[in-house]
């Protein structure tokens, strides 16, 4: 038990208090954002923006440029998603509703996945960072997460599948790096993403029945 405690808490003993506070704030707003996403609540975006901006700064300081770029992408896509979710027609009906991806949207998602990995790799090289095996995981998950974020901004149910997949990979990665709160956060994200998929699937089925 002490080994587990030391593994998660040990890295924080030498970490600046200001950085711990920032991580705790990002943790809180990140969890809140996914809870709102599950409920299809527009507050997913303002809370998510706070979390991703803080996390971008934290990972910049730590030299984790893949994670930094991932959260920077999240911030940009959150602005787009915020605008997209608010759009209405005829003064009341939402323009964007929960749906499945078309073949065209799957192709766009694949293109985003590859492009994001290439850009993230270029950022590592641009900063002159040594790319270790764990950084390649960053690069891969950055592509998955960015595609998931784009699908969420357009209310595509597949976004949850991508979140679940990448969250599961990220939990042990952050634990290994000594970011205990972020590891716990992504474990909670995984559970919430499973719940989100179930809730959105029920909503999608209901919408299809009403057509």
Secondary structure, DSSP 8 states (H G I E B T S, - for coil): -HHHHHHHHGGGGGS-HHHHHHHHHHHHHHHHHHHHHHTT-THHHHHHHHHHHHHHHHHHHHT-HHHHHHHHHHHHHHHHHHHHHH-EETTTEES---B---HHHHHHHHHHHHHHHHHHHHHHHHTT----HHHHHHHHHHHHHHHHHHHHHTTBTHHHHHHHHHHHHHHHHHHHHT-HHHHHHHHHHHHHHHHHHHHHHHHHHHHHHH-
